């Protein structure tokens, strides 16, 4: 039912894509404004919906002829590599991080709802969603791609909610972005090689 290789191939690049991304920032900010657990629940629900949409779109793409779909996946990986590398060149300073306070008035469903909406809208058409769709189109295993992508996004958001500020003090975002760029570039090359070999 699950292919661990596909899960890992999905998990690792997405983790590196999202660690320095707006998802991390949004979750960090939300977890300082609301209780971290309620913010994370809303974020997790948004990611589940976004992953399901991306995998569905990728599954529909997989119904198209293999050559154009594989070529499109290679282009998406290459674009992701370029974008991440350019972001890494921008430096590590981030004015997006704010030290808010937990708002006692916004608890429970309201905090979950706000967190869901913020992340759902922020992730619409994001590189991670396109990446997930590309992987779902490349592999004929939507369940494993879904599991890998959701696990990566939940890991990133969990780290942001629990350890965000401490993690950023120890790991420079530019290093994570460069690592993500390298992973995307390798996936682009492997995808092109797969296209040429077939």
N, CA, C and O atoms as a DFTB+ gen file, in Angstrom:
792 C
 N C O
     1  1       0.820      -1.192       0.000
     2  2       0.000       0.000       0.000
     3  2       0.866       1.258       0.000
     4  3       0.590       2.194      -0.750
     5  1       1.907       1.293       0.829
     6  2       2.810       2.442       0.869
     7  2       4.152       2.046       0.270
     8  3       4.631       0.932       0.479
     9  1       4.744       2.954      -0.465
    10  2       6.092       2.758      -0.992
    11  2       7.012       3.701      -0.226
    12  3       6.961       4.916      -0.414
    13  1       7.851       3.138       0.636
    14  2       8.709       3.962       1.486
    15  2       9.675       4.816       0.676
    16  3      10.024       5.919       1.096
    17  1      10.113       4.321      -0.483
    18  2      11.016       5.120      -1.329
    19  2      10.302       6.362      -1.851
    20  3      10.887       7.445      -1.881
    21  1       9.046       6.215      -2.261
    22  2       8.273       7.364      -2.748
    23  2       7.985       8.328      -1.599
    24  3       8.055       9.544      -1.773
    25  1       7.663       7.788      -0.435
    26  2       7.422       8.645       0.735
    27  2       8.680       9.455       1.053
    28  3       8.598      10.662       1.281
    29  1       9.842       8.796       1.068
    30  2      11.099       9.497       1.370
    31  2      11.446      10.505       0.284
    32  3      11.906      11.606       0.585
    33  1      11.228      10.134      -0.984
    34  2      11.514      11.040      -2.103
    35  2      10.613      12.262      -2.053
    36  3      10.985      13.323      -2.554
    37  1       9.460      12.133      -1.472
    38  2       8.550      13.263      -1.302
    39  2       8.886      14.045      -0.031
    40  3       8.917      15.276      -0.040
    41  1       9.135      13.329       1.047
    42  2       9.339      13.954       2.357
    43  2      10.571      14.862       2.403
    44  3      10.472      16.023       2.799
    45  1      11.722      14.336       2.001
    46  2      12.984      15.073       2.174
    47  2      13.000      16.393       1.407
    48  3      13.289      17.428       2.007
    49  1      12.702      16.401       0.100
    50  2      12.728      17.694      -0.600
    51  2      11.692      18.680      -0.066
    52  3      11.977      19.872       0.057
    53  1      10.495      18.194       0.250
    54  2       9.473      19.109       0.765
    55  2       9.866      19.683       2.120
    56  3       9.601      20.852       2.402
    57  1      10.485      18.882       2.942
    58  2      10.960      19.386       4.230
    59  2      11.949      20.529       4.004
    60  3      11.871      21.566       4.662
    61  1      12.875      20.330       3.071
    62  2      13.866      21.364       2.787
    63  2      13.251      22.571       2.088
    64  3      13.696      23.700       2.289
    65  1      12.226      22.335       1.267
    66  2      11.541      23.448       0.601
    67  2      10.803      24.325       1.603
    68  3      10.801      25.550       1.482
    69  1      10.186      23.702       2.579
    70  2       9.289      24.427       3.475
    71  2       9.950      24.991       4.728
    72  3       9.412      25.919       5.332
    73  1      11.095      24.461       5.134
    74  2      11.719      24.975       6.360
    75  2      11.952      26.479       6.312
    76  3      11.630      27.169       7.279
    77  1      12.501      27.016       5.221
    78  2      12.705      28.465       5.219
    79  2      11.559      29.229       4.561
    80  3      11.697      30.421       4.282
    81  1      10.441      28.570       4.309
    82  2       9.370      29.163       3.511
    83  2       8.371      29.918       4.387
    84  3       8.465      29.919       5.615
    85  1       7.424      30.549       3.727
    86  2       6.397      31.324       4.435
    87  2       5.534      30.444       5.330
    88  3       4.930      30.937       6.283
    89  1       5.469      29.155       5.035
    90  2       4.722      28.236       5.888
    91  2       5.308      28.218       7.293
    92  3       4.582      28.295       8.284
    93  1       6.616      28.115       7.364
    94  2       7.300      28.117       8.654
    95  2       7.031      29.433       9.376
    96  3       6.704      29.452      10.562
    97  1       7.175      30.529       8.637
    98  2       6.969      31.858       9.217
    99  2       5.529      32.011       9.696
   100  3       5.286      32.468      10.813
   101  1       4.577      31.628       8.849
   102  2       3.163      31.768       9.212
   103  2       2.835      30.953      10.456
   104  3       2.146      31.435      11.356
   105  1       3.328      29.719      10.506
   106  2       3.053      28.877      11.669
   107  2       3.706      29.447      12.921
   108  3       3.112      29.430      13.999
   109  1       4.922      29.949      12.778
   110  2       5.605      30.563      13.919
   111  2       4.814      31.754      14.447
   112  3       4.604      31.881      15.654
   113  1       4.380      32.619      13.549
   114  2       3.615      33.800      13.966
   115  2       2.280      33.387      14.584
   116  3       1.888      33.910      15.627
   117  1       1.584      32.448      13.940
   118  2       0.295      31.990      14.476
   119  2       0.461      31.362      15.859
   120  3      -0.387      31.543      16.732
   121  1       1.552      30.626      16.056
   122  2       1.746      29.969      17.356
   123  2       2.180      30.945      18.439
   124  3       2.157      30.605      19.622
   125  1       2.577      32.161      18.049
   126  2       2.842      33.179      19.067
   127  2       1.588      33.997      19.358
   128  3       1.470      34.603      20.423
   129  1       0.663      34.013      18.419
   130  2      -0.584      34.759      18.618
   131  2      -1.644      33.909      19.319
   132  3      -2.445      34.424      20.099
   133  1      -1.643      32.625      19.040
   134  2      -2.609      31.695      19.636
   135  2      -1.827      30.603      20.355
   136  3      -0.599      30.555      20.288
   137  1      -2.535      29.754      21.023
   138  2      -1.870      28.621      21.658
   139  2      -1.262      27.753      20.552
   140  3      -1.917      27.485      19.545
   141  1      -0.012      27.313      20.735
   142  2       0.665      26.569      19.671
   143  2      -0.108      25.346      19.169
   144  3      -0.134      25.090      17.965
   145  1      -0.734      24.591      20.070
   146  2      -1.451      23.397      19.632
   147  2      -2.652      23.743      18.765
   148  3      -2.868      23.100      17.738
   149  1      -3.438      24.744      19.152
   150  2      -4.612      25.092      18.338
   151  2      -4.183      25.679      16.998
   152  3      -4.821      25.418      15.978
   153  1      -3.117      26.466      16.989
   154  2      -2.608      26.992      15.714
   155  2      -2.145      25.842      14.830
   156  3      -2.441      25.817      13.635
   157  1      -1.421      24.894      15.411
   158  2      -0.897      23.772      14.635
   159  2      -2.028      22.898      14.084
   160  3      -1.921      22.397      12.965
   161  1      -3.096      22.709      14.839
   162  2      -4.232      21.914      14.341
   163  2      -4.825      22.574      13.099
   164  3      -5.098      21.891      12.111
   165  1      -5.027      23.879      13.134
   166  2      -5.549      24.581      11.962
   167  2      -4.620      24.483      10.772
   168  3      -5.061      24.271       9.643
   169  1      -3.327      24.637      11.029
   170  2      -2.321      24.526       9.970
   171  2      -2.326      23.110       9.391
   172  3      -2.272      22.937       8.173
   173  1      -2.391      22.102      10.258
   174  2      -2.383      20.708       9.810
   175  2      -3.592      20.395       8.932
   176  3      -3.465      19.699       7.925
   177  1      -4.750      20.901       9.306
   178  2      -5.951      20.679       8.491
   179  2      -5.808      21.336       7.119
   180  3      -6.207      20.760       6.107
   181  1      -5.243      22.531       7.088
   182  2      -5.023      23.214       5.805
   183  2      -4.065      22.413       4.932
   184  3      -4.285      22.277       3.728
   185  1      -3.013      21.887       5.529
   186  2      -2.059      21.089       4.763
   187  2      -2.688      19.809       4.230
   188  3      -2.398      19.403       3.105
   189  1      -3.539      19.171       5.017
   190  2      -4.193      17.946       4.557
   191  2      -5.029      18.224       3.312
   192  3      -4.999      17.453       2.353
   193  1      -5.772      19.324       3.328
   194  2      -6.588      19.685       2.163
   195  2      -5.695      20.030       0.976
   196  3      -5.948      19.577      -0.140
   197  1      -4.650      20.827       1.207
   198  2      -3.748      21.222       0.117
   199  2      -3.041      20.012      -0.488
   200  3      -2.894      19.934      -1.707
   201  1      -2.606      19.077       0.334
   202  2      -1.945      17.867      -0.176
   203  2      -2.910      17.021      -0.993
   204  3      -2.545      16.493      -2.043
   205  1      -4.140      16.892      -0.511
   206  2      -5.141      16.122      -1.259
   207  2      -5.410      16.762      -2.620
   208  3      -5.519      16.060      -3.625
   209  1      -5.516      18.082      -2.655
   210  2      -5.729      18.777      -3.929
   211  2      -4.538      18.594      -4.866
   212  3      -4.718      18.354      -6.059
   213  1      -3.334      18.708      -4.334
   214  2      -2.132      18.570      -5.160
   215  2      -1.994      17.159      -5.718
   216  3      -1.666      16.981      -6.891
   217  1      -2.244      16.158      -4.879
   218  2      -2.141      14.771      -5.334
   219  2      -3.219      14.471      -6.376
   220  3      -2.964      13.759      -7.347
   221  1      -4.414      15.010      -6.179
   222  2      -5.486      14.824      -7.161
   223  2      -5.107      15.454      -8.495
   224  3      -5.290      14.845      -9.549
   225  1      -4.579      16.672      -8.450
   226  2      -4.145      17.339      -9.684
   227  2      -3.033      16.542     -10.357
   228  3      -3.033      16.380     -11.578
   229  1      -2.090      16.046      -9.566
   230  2      -1.016      15.229     -10.123
   231  2      -1.532      13.939     -10.727
   232  3      -1.039      13.489     -11.761
   233  1      -2.531      13.338     -10.079
   234  2      -3.136      12.128     -10.629
   235  2      -3.810      12.380     -11.964
   236  3      -3.751      11.546     -12.868
   237  1      -4.451      13.535     -12.085
   238  2      -5.068      13.897     -13.367
   239  2      -4.000      14.135     -14.431
   240  3      -4.168      13.747     -15.588
   241  1      -2.905      14.774     -14.033
   242  2      -1.798      14.988     -14.972
   243  2      -1.201      13.667     -15.441
   244  3      -0.767      13.545     -16.586
   245  1      -1.181      12.683     -14.553
   246  2      -0.610      11.380     -14.894
   247  2      -1.400      10.674     -15.987
   248  3      -0.889       9.752     -16.624
   249  1      -2.638      11.098     -16.211
   250  2      -3.453      10.499     -17.272
   251  2      -3.034      11.000     -18.653
   252  3      -3.402      10.414     -19.672
   253  1      -2.267      12.081     -18.681
   254  2      -1.775      12.634     -19.940
   255  2      -0.592      11.800     -20.429
   256  3      -0.064      10.982     -19.675
   257  1      -0.172      11.993     -21.671
   258  2       0.992      11.251     -22.173
   259  2       2.225      11.471     -21.288
   260  3       2.461      12.575     -20.798
   261  1       2.996      10.413     -21.096
   262  2       4.099      10.412     -20.137
   263  2       5.181      11.451     -20.444
   264  3       5.671      12.108     -19.525
   265  1       5.557      11.611     -21.686
   266  2       6.668      12.504     -22.027
   267  2       6.414      13.955     -21.623
   268  3       7.272      14.545     -20.967
   269  1       5.273      14.562     -21.983
   270  2       5.071      15.948     -21.559
   271  2       4.938      16.103     -20.041
   272  3       5.380      17.105     -19.479
   273  1       4.336      15.123     -19.384
   274  2       4.179      15.201     -17.929
   275  2       5.544      15.119     -17.243
   276  3       5.821      15.878     -16.314
   277  1       6.390      14.201     -17.699
   278  2       7.724      14.067     -17.117
   279  2       8.548      15.322     -17.379
   280  3       9.282      15.782     -16.504
   281  1       8.428      15.874     -18.579
   282  2       9.142      17.113     -18.904
   283  2       8.659      18.259     -18.013
   284  3       9.468      19.053     -17.531
   285  1       7.350      18.347     -17.794
   286  2       6.804      19.399     -16.928
   287  2       7.298      19.224     -15.494
   288  3       7.618      20.207     -14.824
   289  1       7.363      17.982     -15.022
   290  2       7.872      17.727     -13.667
   291  2       9.332      18.161     -13.557
   292  3       9.728      18.754     -12.553
   293  1      10.135      17.870     -14.585
   294  2      11.544      18.284     -14.578
   295  2      11.658      19.803     -14.531
   296  3      12.500      20.348     -13.817
   297  1      10.807      20.481     -15.292
   298  2      10.817      21.951     -15.290
   299  2      10.437      22.484     -13.908
   300  3      11.064      23.420     -13.411
   301  1       9.412      21.891     -13.283
   302  2       9.012      22.329     -11.936
   303  2      10.151      22.158     -10.931
   304  3      10.390      23.037     -10.104
   305  1      10.851      21.026     -11.005
   306  2      11.973      20.804     -10.100
   307  2      13.075      21.836     -10.348
   308  3      13.653      22.376      -9.404
   309  1      13.363      22.106     -11.631
   310  2      14.409      23.079     -11.974
   311  2      14.023      24.487     -11.513
   312  3      14.857      25.221     -10.981
   313  1      12.769      24.856     -11.717
   314  2      12.293      26.174     -11.267
   315  2      12.402      26.271      -9.744
   316  3      12.822      27.298      -9.211
   317  1      12.027      25.208      -9.059
   318  2      12.156      25.189      -7.601
   319  2      13.597      25.378      -7.163
   320  3      13.864      26.106      -6.207
   321  1      14.534      24.728      -7.855
   322  2      15.954      24.871      -7.522
   323  2      16.411      26.315      -7.694
   324  3      17.103      26.861      -6.834
   325  1      16.023      26.929      -8.804
   326  2      16.425      28.314      -9.073
   327  2      15.821      29.263      -8.039
   328  3      16.515      30.129      -7.506
   329  1      14.536      29.099      -7.759
   330  2      13.874      29.986      -6.795
   331  2      14.496      29.873      -5.404
   332  3      14.737      30.882      -4.741
   333  1      14.752      28.654      -4.972
   334  2      15.353      28.472      -3.651
   335  2      16.765      29.053      -3.596
   336  3      17.149      29.667      -2.601
   337  1      17.531      28.858      -4.659
   338  2      18.891      29.390      -4.675
   339  2      18.871      30.916      -4.622
   340  3      19.670      31.531      -3.916
   341  1      17.955      31.518      -5.370
   342  2      17.839      32.983      -5.369
   343  2      17.415      33.490      -3.989
   344  3      17.916      34.512      -3.519
   345  1      16.495      32.779      -3.344
   346  2      16.075      33.183      -2.002
   347  2      17.236      33.084      -1.019
   348  3      17.364      33.914      -0.119
   349  1      18.082      32.068      -1.190
   350  2      19.233      31.893      -0.300
   351  2      20.216      33.043      -0.454
   352  3      20.859      33.446       0.515
   353  1      20.336      33.572      -1.661
   354  2      21.241      34.701      -1.900
   355  2      20.733      35.968      -1.235
   356  3      21.498      36.905      -1.007
   357  1      19.432      35.998      -0.921
   358  2      18.842      37.176      -0.289
   359  2      19.264      37.369       1.154
   360  3      19.015      38.427       1.731
   361  1      19.893      36.375       1.745
   362  2      20.365      36.516       3.122
   363  2      19.459      35.822       4.113
   364  3      18.488      35.157       3.753
   365  1      19.810      35.999       5.371
   366  2      19.115      35.300       6.448
   367  2      18.213      36.189       7.270
   368  3      17.396      35.694       8.047
   369  1      18.346      37.490       7.115
   370  2      17.535      38.371       7.948
   371  2      16.081      38.268       7.518
   372  3      15.774      38.182       6.329
   373  1      15.218      38.279       8.473
   374  2      13.796      38.177       8.190
   375  2      13.033      39.102       9.110
   376  3      13.069      38.964      10.333
   377  1      12.351      40.036       8.509
   378  2      11.532      40.949       9.295
   379  2      10.139      40.371       9.509
   380  3       9.291      40.973      10.168
   381  1       9.920      39.170       8.928
   382  2       8.588      38.581       9.031
   383  2       8.318      38.029      10.424
   384  3       7.163      37.842      10.807
   385  1       9.378      37.769      11.182
   386  2       9.188      37.173      12.491
   387  2       8.838      38.249      13.503
   388  3       9.540      39.250      13.646
   389  1       7.775      38.027      14.177
   390  2       7.386      38.984      15.212
   391  2       7.199      38.232      16.513
   392  3       6.857      37.049      16.518
   393  1       7.419      38.908      17.586
   394  2       7.232      38.262      18.882
   395  2       5.895      38.715      19.443
   396  3       5.814      39.643      20.247
   397  1       4.858      38.036      18.997
   398  2       3.525      38.361      19.476
   399  2       3.267      37.696      20.808
   400  3       4.103      36.962      21.333
   401  1       2.108      37.965      21.333
   402  2       1.722      37.334      22.590
   403  2       0.551      36.413      22.320
   404  3      -0.228      36.626      21.390
   405  1       0.440      35.396      23.139
   406  2      -0.706      34.505      23.012
   407  2      -1.960      35.289      23.349
   408  3      -2.051      35.933      24.394
   409  1      -2.902      35.222      22.464
   410  2      -4.151      35.952      22.677
   411  2      -5.128      35.039      23.405
   412  3      -5.577      34.023      22.873
   413  1      -5.435      35.417      24.595
   414  2      -6.322      34.589      25.408
   415  2      -7.741      34.571      24.863
   416  3      -8.455      33.586      25.051
   417  1      -8.171      35.644      24.186
   418  2      -9.540      35.715      23.702
   419  2      -9.821      34.825      22.507
   420  3     -10.967      34.432      22.288
   421  1      -8.809      34.502      21.737
   422  2      -8.994      33.699      20.533
   423  2      -8.504      32.284      20.805
   424  3      -7.321      31.980      20.652
   425  1      -9.419      31.440      21.203
   426  2      -9.044      30.071      21.518
   427  2      -9.930      29.121      20.749
   428  3     -10.870      29.533      20.068
   429  1      -9.625      27.869      20.864
   430  2     -10.464      26.829      20.308
   431  2     -10.681      26.932      18.814
   432  3      -9.741      27.104      18.039
   433  1     -11.955      26.821      18.425
   434  2     -12.298      26.773      17.008
   435  2     -11.913      28.033      16.249
   436  3     -11.537      27.959      15.079
   437  1     -12.002      29.174      16.890
   438  2     -11.635      30.416      16.186
   439  2     -10.154      30.412      15.825
   440  3      -9.794      30.761      14.701
   441  1      -9.301      30.028      16.751
   442  2      -7.858      29.973      16.486
   443  2      -7.544      28.925      15.421
   444  3      -6.704      29.154      14.551
   445  1      -8.215      27.782      15.489
   446  2      -8.035      26.743      14.469
   447  2      -8.479      27.275      13.110
   448  3      -7.788      27.087      12.109
   449  1      -9.632      27.941      13.079
   450  2     -10.158      28.475      11.824
   451  2      -9.271      29.533      11.203
   452  3      -9.027      29.516       9.997
   453  1      -8.787      30.451      12.018
   454  2      -7.892      31.498      11.506
   455  2      -6.602      30.868      10.983
   456  3      -6.123      31.233       9.909
   457  1      -6.047      29.935      11.729
   458  2      -4.812      29.265      11.308
   459  2      -5.026      28.499      10.007
   460  3      -4.179      28.530       9.114
   461  1      -6.158      27.813       9.904
   462  2      -6.487      27.079       8.676
   463  2      -6.532      28.031       7.488
   464  3      -5.898      27.784       6.463
   465  1      -7.282      29.118       7.629
   466  2      -7.445      30.056       6.507
   467  2      -6.135      30.710       6.096
   468  3      -5.851      30.830       4.904
   469  1      -5.344      31.128       7.058
   470  2      -4.072      31.786       6.739
   471  2      -3.181      30.857       5.923
   472  3      -2.656      31.255       4.883
   473  1      -3.009      29.633       6.385
   474  2      -2.108      28.708       5.694
   475  2      -2.727      28.195       4.400
   476  3      -2.022      28.053       3.401
   477  1      -4.014      27.916       4.394
   478  2      -4.658      27.434       3.169
   479  2      -4.493      28.449       2.043
   480  3      -4.152      28.083       0.918
   481  1      -4.733      29.715       2.343
   482  2      -4.603      30.752       1.320
   483  2      -3.140      31.002       0.956
   484  3      -2.824      31.245      -0.209
   485  1      -2.257      30.945       1.933
   486  2      -0.835      31.182       1.659
   487  2      -0.226      30.078       0.803
   488  3       0.677      30.333       0.007
   489  1      -0.715      28.862       0.965
   490  2      -0.141      27.727       0.245
   491  2      -0.753      27.511      -1.138
   492  3      -0.255      26.694      -1.912
   493  1      -1.818      28.228      -1.454
   494  2      -2.484      27.999      -2.740
   495  2      -1.527      28.323      -3.881
   496  3      -1.095      29.467      -4.023
   497  1      -1.192      27.321      -4.696
   498  2      -0.285      27.516      -5.822
   499  2       1.168      27.652      -5.416
   500  3       2.005      28.030      -6.235
   501  1       1.485      27.349      -4.157
   502  2       2.849      27.445      -3.650
   503  2       3.728      26.379      -4.305
   504  3       3.230      25.392      -4.848
   505  1       5.032      26.594      -4.246
   506  2       5.985      25.662      -4.827
   507  2       5.803      24.252      -4.270
   508  3       5.924      23.277      -5.011
   509  1       5.516      24.134      -2.979
   510  2       5.344      22.801      -2.387
   511  2       4.122      22.090      -2.961
   512  3       4.145      20.873      -3.145
   513  1       3.066      22.833      -3.242
   514  2       1.875      22.227      -3.835
   515  2       2.169      21.776      -5.267
   516  3       1.759      20.689      -5.673
   517  1       2.872      22.604      -6.024
   518  2       3.248      22.233      -7.389
   519  2       4.208      21.048      -7.382
   520  3       4.110      20.154      -8.223
   521  1       5.131      21.048      -6.433
   522  2       6.087      19.957      -6.293
   523  2       5.359      18.645      -5.994
   524  3       5.669      17.606      -6.577
   525  1       4.398      18.705      -5.087
   526  2       3.616      17.515      -4.745
   527  2       2.832      17.014      -5.953
   528  3       2.781      15.811      -6.206
   529  1       2.225      17.924      -6.694
   530  2       1.489      17.533      -7.903
   531  2       2.431      16.887      -8.913
   532  3       2.078      15.898      -9.553
   533  1       3.630      17.448      -9.053
   534  2       4.615      16.879      -9.975
   535  2       5.030      15.476      -9.572
   536  3       5.167      14.598     -10.425
   537  1       5.232      15.257      -8.281
   538  2       5.591      13.918      -7.808
   539  2       4.438      12.938      -7.971
   540  3       4.653      11.775      -8.312
   541  1       3.224      13.399      -7.733
   542  2       2.060      12.519      -7.915
   543  2       1.909      12.137      -9.381
   544  3       1.484      11.024      -9.693
   545  1       2.254      13.051     -10.282
   546  2       2.193      12.742     -11.709
   547  2       3.326      11.799     -12.112
   548  3       3.151      10.946     -12.982
   549  1       4.476      11.955     -11.481
   550  2       5.647      11.153     -11.851
   551  2       5.524       9.716     -11.350
   552  3       5.860       8.776     -12.070
   553  1       5.050       9.546     -10.137
   554  2       4.910       8.212      -9.547
   555  2       3.441       7.813      -9.597
   556  3       2.558       8.654      -9.434
   557  1       3.188       6.564      -9.818
   558  2       1.808       6.074      -9.851
   559  2       1.389       5.622      -8.454
   560  3       0.808       4.549      -8.287
   561  1       1.686       6.439      -7.467
   562  2       1.401       6.081      -6.082
   563  2       0.950       7.319      -5.308
   564  3       1.704       7.852      -4.493
   565  1      -0.281       7.780      -5.562
   566  2      -0.736       9.010      -4.922
   567  2      -0.798       8.925      -3.398
   568  3      -0.590       9.930      -2.719
   569  1      -1.077       7.758      -2.860
   570  2      -1.170       7.621      -1.404
   571  2       0.196       7.868      -0.757
   572  3       0.288       8.576       0.246
   573  1       1.249       7.291      -1.324
   574  2       2.591       7.488      -0.768
   575  2       3.054       8.932      -0.919
   576  3       3.700       9.473      -0.021
   577  1       2.730       9.562      -2.050
   578  2       3.081      10.973      -2.237
   579  2       2.328      11.824      -1.220
   580  3       2.901      12.743      -0.634
   581  1       1.051      11.525      -1.008
   582  2       0.258      12.256      -0.015
   583  2       0.867      12.108       1.375
   584  3       1.033      13.094       2.094
   585  1       1.199      10.875       1.752
   586  2       1.770      10.620       3.082
   587  2       3.096      11.364       3.246
   588  3       3.326      12.000       4.275
   589  1       3.964      11.290       2.245
   590  2       5.260      11.965       2.324
   591  2       5.134      13.469       2.396
   592  3       5.822      14.122       3.182
   593  1       4.247      14.027       1.569
   594  2       4.102      15.485       1.566
   595  2       3.449      15.977       2.853
   596  3       3.891      16.970       3.431
   597  1       2.410      15.299       3.300
   598  2       1.752      15.718       4.537
   599  2       2.692      15.572       5.732
   600  3       2.724      16.437       6.607
   601  1       3.455      14.482       5.770
   602  2       4.405      14.290       6.874
   603  2       5.451      15.404       6.900
   604  3       5.807      15.891       7.973
   605  1       5.942      15.806       5.739
   606  2       6.934      16.886       5.683
   607  2       6.332      18.201       6.167
   608  3       6.948      18.921       6.953
   609  1       5.134      18.508       5.697
   610  2       4.493      19.767       6.074
   611  2       4.124      19.793       7.556
   612  3       4.238      20.829       8.210
   613  1       3.683      18.657       8.080
   614  2       3.370      18.592       9.513
   615  2       4.635      18.706      10.360
   616  3       4.614      19.294      11.442
   617  1       5.730      18.144       9.868
   618  2       7.004      18.253      10.580
   619  2       7.467      19.704      10.638
   620  3       7.852      20.202      11.696
   621  1       7.426      20.377       9.487
   622  2       7.852      21.783       9.440
   623  2       6.978      22.644      10.342
   624  3       7.486      23.458      11.114
   625  1       5.673      22.467      10.244
   626  2       4.783      23.296      11.058
   627  2       4.916      22.959      12.541
   628  3       4.815      23.847      13.387
   629  1       5.138      21.696      12.860
   630  2       5.365      21.315      14.251
   631  2       6.638      21.928      14.807
   632  3       6.666      22.411      15.939
   633  1       7.701      21.905      13.995
   634  2       8.948      22.551      14.417
   635  2       8.746      24.043      14.633
   636  3       9.261      24.614      15.594
   637  1       7.994      24.669      13.735
   638  2       7.747      26.110      13.866
   639  2       6.956      26.414      15.128
   640  3       7.268      27.361      15.850
   641  1       5.932      25.610      15.393
   642  2       5.084      25.857      16.562
   643  2       5.833      25.621      17.873
   644  3       5.654      26.363      18.839
   645  1       6.668      24.588      17.899
   646  2       7.342      24.233      19.147
   647  2       8.702      24.904      19.332
   648  3       9.027      25.382      20.419
   649  1       9.488      24.932      18.260
   650  2      10.888      25.335      18.404
   651  2      11.300      26.464      17.472
   652  3      12.491      26.746      17.339
   653  1      10.345      27.110      16.828
   654  2      10.643      28.067      15.769
   655  2      11.738      29.061      16.059
   656  3      12.717      29.135      15.317
   657  1      11.595      29.821      17.113
   658  2      12.575      30.878      17.398
   659  2      13.941      30.292      17.748
   660  3      14.965      30.814      17.307
   661  1      13.969      29.223      18.527
   662  2      15.244      28.608      18.899
   663  2      15.928      27.991      17.678
   664  3      17.148      28.082      17.542
   665  1      15.155      27.369      16.795
   666  2      15.710      26.750      15.590
   667  2      16.332      27.799      14.676
   668  3      17.417      27.590      14.133
   669  1      15.648      28.919      14.508
   670  2      16.178      29.982      13.647
   671  2      17.444      30.608      14.218
   672  3      18.267      31.138      13.472
   673  1      17.602      30.549      15.532
   674  2      18.816      31.094      16.138
   675  2      20.027      30.204      15.862
   676  3      21.161      30.675      15.944
   677  1      19.811      28.932      15.537
   678  2      20.905      27.985      15.340
   679  2      21.166      27.629      13.879
   680  3      22.307      27.338      13.518
   681  1      20.152      27.644      13.042
   682  2      20.294      27.226      11.643
   683  2      19.940      28.401      10.743
   684  3      18.845      28.958      10.834
   685  1      20.867      28.769       9.881
   686  2      20.618      29.884       8.973
   687  2      19.667      29.448       7.861
   688  3      19.895      28.412       7.235
   689  1      18.613      30.208       7.603
   690  2      17.672      29.855       6.536
   691  2      18.332      29.724       5.168
   692  3      17.890      28.912       4.356
   693  1      19.371      30.498       4.894
   694  2      20.024      30.408       3.585
   695  2      20.657      29.037       3.373
   696  3      20.687      28.542       2.246
   697  1      21.161      28.418       4.433
   698  2      21.751      27.081       4.315
   699  2      20.672      26.063       3.953
   700  3      20.882      25.206       3.094
   701  1      19.524      26.162       4.607
   702  2      18.425      25.240       4.319
   703  2      17.918      25.460       2.895
   704  3      17.616      24.496       2.191
   705  1      17.823      26.717       2.466
   706  2      17.366      27.011       1.100
   707  2      18.333      26.438       0.069
   708  3      17.905      25.873      -0.938
   709  1      19.628      26.582       0.316
   710  2      20.613      26.032      -0.629
   711  2      20.509      24.508      -0.689
   712  3      20.592      23.923      -1.769
   713  1      20.332      23.871       0.452
   714  2      20.174      22.414       0.462
   715  2      18.927      22.013      -0.317
   716  3      18.959      21.047      -1.078
   717  1      17.838      22.738      -0.138
   718  2      16.618      22.471      -0.897
   719  2      16.820      22.678      -2.386
   720  3      16.289      21.919      -3.197
   721  1      17.588      23.705      -2.756
   722  2      17.872      23.969      -4.169
   723  2      18.655      22.818      -4.783
   724  3      18.378      22.405      -5.909
   725  1      19.628      22.302      -4.048
   726  2      20.425      21.179      -4.551
   727  2      19.546      19.943      -4.733
   728  3      19.649      19.253      -5.747
   729  1      18.688      19.662      -3.763
   730  2      17.796      18.503      -3.875
   731  2      16.879      18.650      -5.089
   732  3      16.696      17.692      -5.841
   733  1      16.303      19.833      -5.291
   734  2      15.431      20.060      -6.455
   735  2      16.207      19.917      -7.757
   736  3      15.694      19.351      -8.722
   737  1      17.437      20.424      -7.796
   738  2      18.255      20.308      -9.006
   739  2      18.558      18.847      -9.314
   740  3      18.497      18.431     -10.471
   741  1      18.883      18.067      -8.287
   742  2      19.141      16.637      -8.487
   743  2      17.886      15.946      -9.013
   744  3      17.968      15.130      -9.930
   745  1      16.730      16.266      -8.441
   746  2      15.484      15.667      -8.924
   747  2      15.200      16.066     -10.371
   748  3      14.694      15.251     -11.143
   749  1      15.514      17.298     -10.750
   750  2      15.326      17.731     -12.138
   751  2      16.213      16.920     -13.069
   752  3      15.758      16.465     -14.118
   753  1      17.481      16.734     -12.695
   754  2      18.415      15.970     -13.524
   755  2      17.974      14.512     -13.630
   756  3      17.990      13.937     -14.718
   757  1      17.583      13.917     -12.514
   758  2      17.127      12.521     -12.524
   759  2      15.882      12.374     -13.398
   760  3      15.753      11.396     -14.134
   761  1      14.978      13.328     -13.321
   762  2      13.755      13.273     -14.125
   763  2      14.077      13.404     -15.607
   764  3      13.502      12.687     -16.426
   765  1      14.987      14.307     -15.967
   766  2      15.394      14.450     -17.372
   767  2      16.087      13.176     -17.846
   768  3      15.834      12.712     -18.958
   769  1      16.957      12.608     -17.014
   770  2      17.630      11.360     -17.378
   771  2      16.618      10.247     -17.598
   772  3      16.753       9.456     -18.532
   773  1      15.610      10.183     -16.744
   774  2      14.546       9.193     -16.892
   775  2      13.807       9.389     -18.213
   776  3      13.435       8.422     -18.876
   777  1      13.602      10.634     -18.580
   778  2      12.921      10.962     -19.835
   779  2      13.763      10.542     -21.035
   780  3      13.232      10.017     -22.014
   781  1      15.069      10.772     -20.965
   782  2      15.967      10.430     -22.067
   783  2      16.109       8.921     -22.214
   784  3      16.123       8.399     -23.329
   785  1      16.216       8.223     -21.089
   786  2      16.398       6.769     -21.119
   787  2      15.183       6.070     -21.708
   788  3      15.324       5.081     -22.427
   789  1      13.986       6.576     -21.409
   790  2      12.767       5.944     -21.953
   791  2      12.615       6.328     -23.349
   792  3      11.658       5.911     -24.003
